[in-house]
Amino acid sequence: MRLTTKGRYAVTAMLDLALHPEQGPVSLADISQRQGISLSYLEQLFSKLRRVSLVKSVRGPGGGYQLGRSIDDIFVAQIMDAVNEVIDATGCKKSADCKNGVTCLTHYLWCDLSDQIHGFLSKISLGDLMRQHDEQNNKTEQRIDSQLFTIPTSEMIG
């Protein structure tokens, strides 16, 4: 299965946008800098995302992009579909023209897997990803805090 940078970057950029609502419209330059994604590539992706109303643009000074819907109403599969990212676990084409006009033996198995992956991504919202991100950050902060306040046993004895 192949998942291109197009789909990964689109989901990453949308999550970045969702994580920064307090600053109003977010510029693509800010997302580019934070995520290390080319600005021209983001412009192409956001053009497609805007066409399907996943984002809306705000013009003028302080302009940028905002989510077009609530974080719980935007799903990963919608983002992938918007940027034409096809999830295809087959080594062939969906047309079942695998081997010179003949369907390969496992074609339908891999088609079903592709459908399952798309179905899985259709159930994960930006809100879910944000909550997961927050959870991971909290665990990391707790681990760092506990390490800061732990005195090694060797120092207690000495």
Secondary structure, 3 states (H helix, E strand, C coil): CECCHHHHHHHHHHHHHHHCHHHCCECHHHHHHHHCCCHHHHHHHHHHHHHCCCEEEECCCCCEEEECCCHHHCEHHHHHHHCCCCCECCCCCCCCCCECCECCCCHHHHHHHHHHHHHHHCCCEHHHHHHHHHHHHHHHHHHHHHHHCCCCHHHHHC
